[in-house]
Amino acid sequence: MSGVWGNNLKISIFGESHGNAIGITISGLPSGVELNLEQIDKEMKRRAPGRNDLSTARKEGDIPEILSGFFNGKTTGTPLCAIVRNSDTRSKDYGEIKELMRPGHADYTGNIRYAGFNDYRGGGHFSGRITAPLVFCGAICKQILAKKGIEIGAHIKSIRNVKDKAFDYINVSKEQVISLRDLELPLIDRSKEELMRKTILEAKDQGDSVGGIIECAVVGIEAGIGDPFFDSMESTLSHLLFSVPAVKGVEFGMGFGITKLYGSESNDELYYEDDKVKTSTNNNGGILGGITNGMPIIFKAAIKPTASIAKKQKTVNIEKKKDENLVIEGRHDPCIVQRAIPVIEAVTAIGILDLMKGRDGWNL
Ligand SMILES: Cc1cc2nc3c(=O)[nH]c(=O)nc-3n(C[C@H](O)[C@H](O)[C@H](O)COP(=O)(O)O)c2cc1C
């Protein structure tokens, strides 16, 4: 398999949920970038497990140890490698899934793909835990993008049937996306918080799980980033977004909803404001022909309900080659959505920086 991604900024992720450590090597960073380690830590904590009753009880500090590529507070320009140690592992909880394939998880596909040699403990390399190094990398990319005036932020658009308001596709501001990062449940309409919590906790009490939608905005991005074939802004971001475990759908701008409109309604009309070209609507989510048009990039990612649930389920025993029942033990998120938010923001930052480097080199 290849755990490597990127044309201009190359990332390579490694590790398993219950191994010694997980980590990332980032090649292609510019030299001399001062890194705000406190800011990186803050991003890591947003994703870390065990922070509240809405997430898995597994407690991990998720403190990244930078092994290379960073000297005297600045990037050296050589590969930057960081690891995050696994400390709170309880591998005995996972003995059963060596043979019993969890429905909705990657136990069966992973077993087939790697001929049974995969580390199944805690989902191994398929675990949501592998997204911690992505958040580390994304935090660095976010700092570089912020210097260019670009800010990325996301909120919970929905959990099951409980909906938040949508971003204002035209006027979403840097201040708004930055302030969302401080919230445990990032919502535009905070009055929905209690109901969302209740929905997650009710599912948890029933040994079940729920999913939802994350809406992400990129504000302050200029026009002209991306290409039509094949590294379009949409395909680059989608490639990364669909690599995030539990993401089952992505739509840009109005997405599938745009099909219900006439062209006269869906077209984003152009006009000048202070010598800058703008559009009066943003149904295309800030991207046309795979290239940014200078309006905010807006997209949604669908996150499925957590696969590992405590309810009894039917599955197969791959060793005995027969049907069996499975009751999953171990610690799992009753809802992945809130923990996936910093991951979605991180891969967005990585994708955008890769395309910007492709266009401008490091003339950032
Ligand atoms: C932050 C994060 C946390 C996750 N936590 C869990 C979990 O506790 N239990 C679980 O079954 N899946 C969890 N997942 C999702 C699984 O890793 C994922 O569903 C599985 O690998 C199958 O991949 P797929 O859903 O993309 O097809 C998590 C995903 C993320 C992004």
The ligand as an SDF file (V2000), in Angstrom:
LIG
                    3D

 31 33  0  0  0  0  0  0  0  0999 V2000
  -11.6430   10.9920   14.3780 C   0  0  0  0  0  0  0  0  0  0  0  0
  -12.2020    9.6480   14.0250 C   0  0  0  0  0  0  0  0  0  0  0  0
  -12.5590    8.7660   15.0330 C   0  0  0  0  0  0  0  0  0  0  0  0
  -13.0810    7.5070   14.7390 C   0  0  0  0  0  0  0  0  0  0  0  0
  -13.4490    6.6710   15.7560 N   0  0  0  0  0  0  0  0  0  0  0  0
  -14.0210    5.4780   15.4780 C   0  0  0  0  0  0  0  0  0  0  0  0
  -14.4470    4.5990   16.5390 C   0  0  0  0  0  0  0  0  0  0  0  0
  -14.3070    4.9020   17.7330 O   0  0  0  0  0  0  0  0  0  0  0  0
  -15.0050    3.4160   16.1940 N   0  0  0  0  0  0  0  0  0  0  0  0
  -15.2150    3.0510   14.8770 C   0  0  0  0  0  0  0  0  0  0  0  0
  -15.7410    1.9830   14.6080 O   0  0  0  0  0  0  0  0  0  0  0  0
  -14.8370    3.8700   13.8760 N   0  0  0  0  0  0  0  0  0  0  0  0
  -14.2300    5.0450   14.1330 C   0  0  0  0  0  0  0  0  0  0  0  0
  -13.8380    5.8530   13.0860 N   0  0  0  0  0  0  0  0  0  0  0  0
  -14.1450    5.4750   11.6970 C   0  0  0  0  0  0  0  0  0  0  0  0
  -13.4550    4.2370   11.1770 C   0  0  0  0  0  0  0  0  0  0  0  0
  -12.0550    4.3810   11.2420 O   0  0  0  0  0  0  0  0  0  0  0  0
  -13.9010    3.9540    9.7250 C   0  0  0  0  0  0  0  0  0  0  0  0
  -15.2950    3.9300    9.6550 O   0  0  0  0  0  0  0  0  0  0  0  0
  -13.3670    2.6170    9.2030 C   0  0  0  0  0  0  0  0  0  0  0  0
  -11.9730    2.6850    9.0460 O   0  0  0  0  0  0  0  0  0  0  0  0
  -13.9690    2.2190    7.8530 C   0  0  0  0  0  0  0  0  0  0  0  0
  -13.6970    3.1910    6.8750 O   0  0  0  0  0  0  0  0  0  0  0  0
  -14.8590    3.9460    6.0860 P   0  0  0  0  0  0  0  0  0  0  0  0
  -15.9500    4.2190    7.0530 O   0  0  0  0  0  0  0  0  0  0  0  0
  -14.1990    5.1950    5.5580 O   0  0  0  0  0  0  0  0  0  0  0  0
  -15.2970    3.0410    4.9650 O   0  0  0  0  0  0  0  0  0  0  0  0
  -13.2770    7.1260   13.3700 C   0  0  0  0  0  0  0  0  0  0  0  0
  -12.9370    8.0290   12.3490 C   0  0  0  0  0  0  0  0  0  0  0  0
  -12.4000    9.2760   12.6640 C   0  0  0  0  0  0  0  0  0  0  0  0
  -12.0770   10.2470   11.5510 C   0  0  0  0  0  0  0  0  0  0  0  0
  1  2  1  0
  2  3  1  0
  2 30  2  0
  3  4  2  0
  4  5  1  0
  4 28  1  0
  5  6  2  0
  6  7  1  0
  6 13  1  0
  7  8  2  0
  7  9  1  0
  9 10  1  0
 10 11  2  0
 10 12  1  0
 12 13  2  0
 13 14  1  0
 14 15  1  0
 14 28  1  0
 15 16  1  0
 16 17  1  0
 16 18  1  0
 18 19  1  0
 18 20  1  0
 20 21  1  0
 20 22  1  0
 22 23  1  0
 23 24  1  0
 24 25  2  0
 24 26  1  0
 24 27  1  0
 28 29  2  0
 29 30  1  0
 30 31  1  0
M  END
$$$$
